Amino acid sequence: MAHDARLIIQLPRDGAVDRQLSAEPPASVAGDDIVLDRRQADESGRIEPPDVGQVVSVRLRVGQDLLGDPLLLDPSLVNQFVVSDGDGVRPVVRRDGRDPAGLVRLITPGVHVIGYRSNPSTIEIPADTFNQYLKEEGLDAVSAQRARRNETRAPAREIFSRCAKSLVFSGAAAAAQGDRPLGFTLELVAERNPYQLRADQDLPVRLTYESRPLAGALVVAINRLNPADKVSARTDADGRVRFRLRHDGMWLIKAVHMVPAPADAHAEWASFWASLTFEMRNPSAGTNE
């Protein structure tokens, strides 16, 4: 049986927006084209975590410092689009060509790992832009190799793939639960449950390339409310970094790895973009170390 589409907006119950919309509902709300999901919020106004059984939307974003633009789901680019929970791994319900890109029902309590891995896309980048990109992402070895080949002033052709993950929990989060590897080519895995992390605890994160630890890679953590206040470190011999994340709110952890492209790729370089997002709810906030 077909169901008409509805836009569902979550907002804090009894907050200023809720009171205004209840007092003077616009036609779209009064006519049920837009459904208001009024949810309990904490003292800072953040909406409580989703309940077990709730359907959450999955949105893809591209951009800088968590200020990304919506990315409509291109079915030709989807390599994996999955969710891992206590019952195993299953596909995300896709919405090809639309935003949100997918829907996930949170079947079990605990941490759900939602992952999107794309097929490669090709791009040609001017020399100055490419050199700055290598610098910002800590890809010093690629810069050095281009210099040895006298290619520093030459544009670059690159194929890139996204390896994005997001951690969502429903119900109560237990310390034993947490992130799980999905087998992405480049993958960030949080080795402690961030939803159980206190303000005085470090978050250990491991970076793997083709399921093996990747040493010497730059990993950057960015807070949505303080995007200029980045925290960064290079991975050790075991592919690990440790971050002290003192700010509340959404965090993005990211890393880029670049290797020579395959001979048939019509490009010089192949890059893999790994990301991991989650929400922090520390009892106190401060300055990152």
N, C-alpha and C positions, 0 to 999 in steps of 0.2 A: 504494500500500500504506500503510495507516495505521500510525503509530508512537505508542506510549504516551508520554505526557508525562513528562519527568524534570526535576528541579530540579538544575541544575549550579552548584556553588559553587567559585569559584576561591580558592585559599589558597596562601601561600608554602610551597614544598617544604621539609621538615625543620624547619619552625617549630614553636612550642609547640602550636598547635592541631592541626597535622598529626600530631605525635607522639601527642597524646592520643587523637585519633580513630582512629589506626592501632592503638593499644594496646587501646582499649576502644570499638570502633565501636558506635553505637546501632543499633537494629533497622532504621531507615530507610536507614542507610548500608550495613549488612551486606546488606540486601535489595535494594540497587541502586535504591531509590526516590529517593535523593539521590546524585548522582555528584560525587565530589571531584576537581576538576581541579587537580592539584598542579603549580605553576609555579615557575620559578626567580625569586628575589627579589634585589633589590640590597642594598647594605649597610644601608640604612635600613629594610628590610623591605617595600618596595613591590614589587608583582608586575611582572615585565618586560612590555613592550608585547605585544599580541597578535600572533600569527604571521599571515603571509599565508595565506589560505584558511580562517582561523578565523571562526566565527559569533559575533558579539557581540550582546548584548541592548541595547535602547534603552528607557530609562525616562523617563517624563515626571514632573516634580515641580513642585508649587506651594507657595510659602511664602516665608519671609524668610531672607536671609543663608545660603543653601545648606542650610537646615534644613527643606526642603520635605517635604510629604506626597506619597505616590504618587497619581498621577492616571491613572485608567483611561481607555483610549482610547475616546472617544466618536466613532463614525463620522460623526455629523451635524456635528461640529465640524472635521473634517479638510478643510483646503483643499489643503495640500501636505504630504507626508511622504516625503522623498527623501534619497538619498545621492549625493554627487558625488565621483568619484575619477578616476584617470588614464584610465579608459575612457569617461567621460561621466557623465550623470545618469540614475539609475534609481529606481524606487519602493522604499521600505523595505517589507519583508514585514510587513504589519500584523497585530496581534492585538487585534481590536476587543473592547472591554469588559474587557481584561485588563492586567495589569502583569507583565512588561515589555510595553510598547506595541508593540514591533516587534523584528525581527531583521535583522541586516545581515551578509552574508558579505564579508570583506575580500579582494577578489579580487586587487587589485594592491598592491605595496609603496608606501609613502608616506602622505600625509595624506588622510584621508577626511573630507568635510564632510557631516555629517548635519543635516538641517533639518526643522523642523516649523512650519508656518504654519496658524493656526486661522481658522475663520470667526468672525464677531463674536458675542459674548455680551452680554446686557444686564444691567445692575445698577443699583440705586438706592442711593445712599450718603448717610448723614446729613451735615449741613452740617459739623460739627466734624471728622468723619473725613475728608471730602473735602478740606477746607482743609489738614489735616495731610498728607494724601497729596500734594497739590500742592506743599507746601513741601518734603517729603522728596525728591520727584522733580525739583525744580528747575523746576517749571512756573509760573514767575512771571508770564508773559504771561496765562495763563488766570486766575490769581488777580486780576490787575489788571482783566481784562475783567469778571469777576464783580463786583468792587467798583464798577466804573462802572455796572453794571446794577442795583446794590443787591441782589445775589443772594448775598452772602457768608454770610448766615444761612439760606440756603435749601438744601434737599437737592439733590443732582445726579443726573440720570439719564445713564448713560454706556454706550456700547457699546465693548467692548475686544477686541482681537485679539492673539494671541501670535505672535511671530516668533523662534523659538528655534533656535540652531545649536550644534553641538558638533563639535570637531575631534578626530579619533582617528587615530593612525598605526600602521601595521604595518611590520615590517622596519626599515630604516634611513631616517631622515628627512633629506632633502637640503634645503639652503638655498633652492634654486630652487622647492621645493614649498611649499605653504601653503594658506591659506584662499582660497576662491573665492566670489564673489557668487552667490546663488541666485535673485535677483530678488524678494525679499520686500519688502513695502510699506515697512517700516522694517527696516534691516539694518545690523549691525555686521560689518565685515570687518577681520581682522588683516592688516596689510600687511607683516608679517615673520613667518616661520615660528616660532611660539613653542617648538616642539620643538628648534630650533636656537639659541635665545636664551641668551646668557650672563648672569650676574648683573649685569655692568656695562653691559648694553645696554638701550635703551628698546624698548618694543613700540609701534609706531605703529598706531593703529586708526582706521578711517574709518566715519562714520555717514552713511547715505543715507536719504532719504525719497522714495519714488516714483522711485528710481534717480538722485536728485540730491543733492549734498552738503547736509547739514543743519547750519547754523551755530548757535552759541549754546546747544546742547543739553547738559544735564548727563549725563556718562557716569561710571559708578561701577565700580570693580574691587574684588572681594571674594575673599579667600582662605578656603578651606574650614576651615583650621586656625586662622585668626585673623580671624573674620568681623567683629569690632568694629573692626579696623584697616583701615578702608576707604581707598581712594585714589580721588580724583575730580578731574575737570577738565571744563571746557566746551569744546565743539568750536570750532575756528577757522573762518574764512571758507570753507575747503575741506572742512569737516566732520571735521577730524582732531583727535585727542588723542594724547598720548604718555605711556605709563606706564612707570615703573621698578619692576618686579615682583621683589622680592628674596626672597620666601618661596617655598619649594618647595610642591608639591602642586597640588590643583585650584584653578583660578581661574574666577570668574564675572565677566564684564563685561556691564553692562546699561545700558539707556537707555529712556526713555519719551517719546513725542511725542503731543500732544493737539491736536485741531483741532475746530472746530464740526461736529456730526454732520449727515449729510444730512437733508433736510427730511422724508423718509419713515421715519426711523429711530426715531421716538418716543423720542428722547433729545436732550439738549442737546450732548453731547460724544462724540467718538470718539477712543479712545486706541489706541496701538500699542506693544506691549511687546517690545523687542528684547533678546536675550541671546546670549552667546557663552561657551562653556565649553571648557576645555582643561587639560592637565596641564603643570606646570613642573617641570623637573629641573635646577635650578641647581646648580653645584658648591659654592656657599656660600650661606647664608641670612643675612638681616639685617633691618633696619628699612626699610620703604618710605619714600621721600622724597615 
